[in-house]
Amino acid sequence: MDLDFRIVLKEVDESYPDNLAPEEIAVYIAQKKAAAFDETIGDEVVLTADTIVSIDGHILGKPETEDHAVEMLKMLSGKTHQVVTGVCLFYKHQYHSFYDVSDVTFREMSDEEITHYVNQYKPMDKAGSYGIQEWVGVTGIVKINGSYTNVVGLPTEKLYQALHRLTKF
């Protein structure tokens, strides 16, 4: 997007209340991440985001173990799920949040394929245990309805418009 930026990492508790819908969870966590910068930022724009996967009423965050990653991918195999990314722009001590939702359909994958992916790509830092830009995305995803960049983890199309409205760059 031709924007100057820097990456600043902060540890944030990513827990959330049980009564939230998937869209609310993603925005809630993105806002918690932005709040970690409340005392340290001047007139800069802080961008935080959180991505979750939702299928059949289950929220899939990041896997805790490789077995958990395999379990998640088996849940996704042969089905359509939703990828929800919440984004928070923290600017001049105000929070501006939005979310995007994409439907992603996996073909039926064998246990061997799932195990291969988990062993080779170690998707322990990815919601739903997969990265669309990796092997499983190239070989297993048959359909996307919505934003590809949202599934990667940041809906850049919506982000660009939100930044433009906020800062008039």
C-alpha positions in Angstrom: 0.0 0.0 0.0 3.1 2.2 -0.1 2.9 3.1 3.6 5.8 3.5 5.9 5.4 1.3 9.0 7.3 -0.4 11.7 6.5 -3.6 13.6 6.2 -3.5 17.4 5.3 -6.6 19.3 3.6 -6.8 22.7 2.4 -9.7 24.7 -1.4 -9.6 25.0 -3.8 -12.0 26.7 -6.0 -13.2 23.8 -8.9 -14.6 26.0 -12.4 -13.4 25.4 -15.9 -13.6 27.0 -17.7 -16.8 26.0 -20.9 -15.1 24.9 -19.4 -13.2 21.9 -20.1 -14.0 18.2 -17.1 -14.8 16.0 -17.0 -11.2 14.6 -17.1 -9.8 18.1 -14.3 -12.1 19.3 -12.0 -11.0 16.5 -12.7 -7.3 17.1 -12.5 -7.7 20.9 -9.0 -9.3 20.7 -7.8 -6.7 18.1 -8.9 -3.9 20.5 -7.1 -5.6 23.4 -4.0 -5.6 21.4 -4.4 -1.9 20.5 -5.0 -1.0 24.1 -1.5 -2.3 24.9 -0.2 0.8 23.1 -2.5 3.3 24.7 0.2 5.0 26.9 3.1 4.8 24.4 1.8 6.2 21.1 1.6 9.8 20.1 0.1 10.7 16.7 1.0 7.5 15.0 -1.6 5.0 13.8 -1.5 1.7 15.6 -2.8 -1.2 13.5 -3.7 -4.4 15.3 -5.6 -7.4 14.1 -6.8 -10.8 15.1 -8.0 -13.7 12.9 -10.1 -16.6 14.0 -11.7 -19.6 12.2 -15.3 -20.5 12.8 -16.9 -23.8 11.8 -20.1 -25.4 13.0 -20.3 -23.1 16.1 -16.7 -23.8 17.1 -14.0 -21.1 17.3 -10.6 -22.3 16.2 -7.8 -20.2 17.3 -4.1 -21.2 17.3 -3.4 -24.9 18.0 -1.9 -25.8 21.3 -0.1 -28.9 20.1 0.6 -30.7 16.8 -2.1 -33.2 17.6 -4.5 -30.3 18.2 -3.5 -28.9 14.8 -4.3 -32.2 13.1 -7.6 -32.3 14.9 -8.5 -28.8 13.7 -7.6 -29.6 10.1 -9.7 -32.8 10.2 -12.6 -30.6 11.3 -12.1 -28.3 8.2 -11.5 -31.1 5.7 -14.3 -31.4 3.1 -16.2 -28.4 4.6 -16.7 -24.7 4.4 -15.7 -22.5 7.3 -15.5 -18.8 8.0 -12.3 -16.8 8.5 -13.0 -13.7 10.5 -10.4 -10.9 11.0 -11.0 -8.1 13.4 -8.9 -5.0 12.8 -8.4 -2.0 15.2 -6.9 1.3 14.2 -5.8 3.3 17.3 -5.3 6.9 16.3 -5.2 10.0 18.5 -6.5 7.9 21.5 -9.6 6.7 19.7 -10.3 3.1 18.5 -11.7 2.5 15.0 -12.6 -1.1 14.5 -14.0 -3.3 11.7 -14.0 -6.9 10.6 -14.2 -9.0 7.5 -15.5 -12.5 6.9 -14.5 -14.9 4.1 -15.9 -18.4 3.5 -13.3 -21.0 2.7 -14.0 -24.5 1.4 -11.5 -27.3 1.8 -11.6 -30.5 -0.3 -11.6 -33.7 1.6 -8.0 -34.3 2.7 -6.5 -37.6 3.8 -5.0 -38.1 7.2 -1.6 -38.4 5.5 -1.9 -35.1 3.8 -3.0 -33.4 7.0 -0.1 -34.9 9.0 2.3 -34.0 6.2 1.2 -30.4 6.4 1.4 -30.1 10.2 4.8 -31.9 10.3 6.4 -29.8 7.4 4.8 -26.4 8.0 4.3 -26.3 11.8 1.2 -24.1 11.7 1.2 -23.5 15.4 0.9 -19.7 15.1 -2.1 -19.8 12.7 -5.8 -19.7 13.5 -7.4 -22.9 12.3 -4.0 -24.5 12.0 -3.3 -23.4 8.4 -1.9 -20.6 6.3 -3.7 -20.2 2.9 -0.4 -19.1 1.4 1.2 -22.4 2.3 1.0 -25.9 0.9 -2.4 -26.8 2.4 -3.9 -23.6 0.9 -2.4 -24.4 -2.6 -3.5 -28.0 -2.5 -6.5 -28.2 -0.3 -8.7 -25.1 -0.8 -11.2 -25.4 -3.6 -13.2 -22.2 -3.1 -13.0 -18.8 -1.4 -16.0 -16.4 -1.1 -14.6 -13.1 0.1 -11.2 -11.5 0.5 -8.1 -13.6 0.1 -6.0 -11.1 2.1 -8.6 -11.5 4.9 -7.8 -15.3 5.0 -4.1 -14.5 5.0 -4.8 -12.4 8.2 -5.3 -8.8 7.2 -8.1 -7.6 4.9 -6.0 -5.0 3.1 -8.8 -3.8 0.8 -10.9 -2.7 3.8 -7.8 -1.6 5.7 -6.7 0.8 2.9 -10.2 2.5 2.8 -10.3 2.7 6.6 -6.8 4.3 6.8 -7.8 6.8 4.1 -11.0 7.8 5.9 -9.1 8.1 9.2 -6.0 10.0 8.2 -6.8 11.4 4.7 -3.4 10.3 3.4 
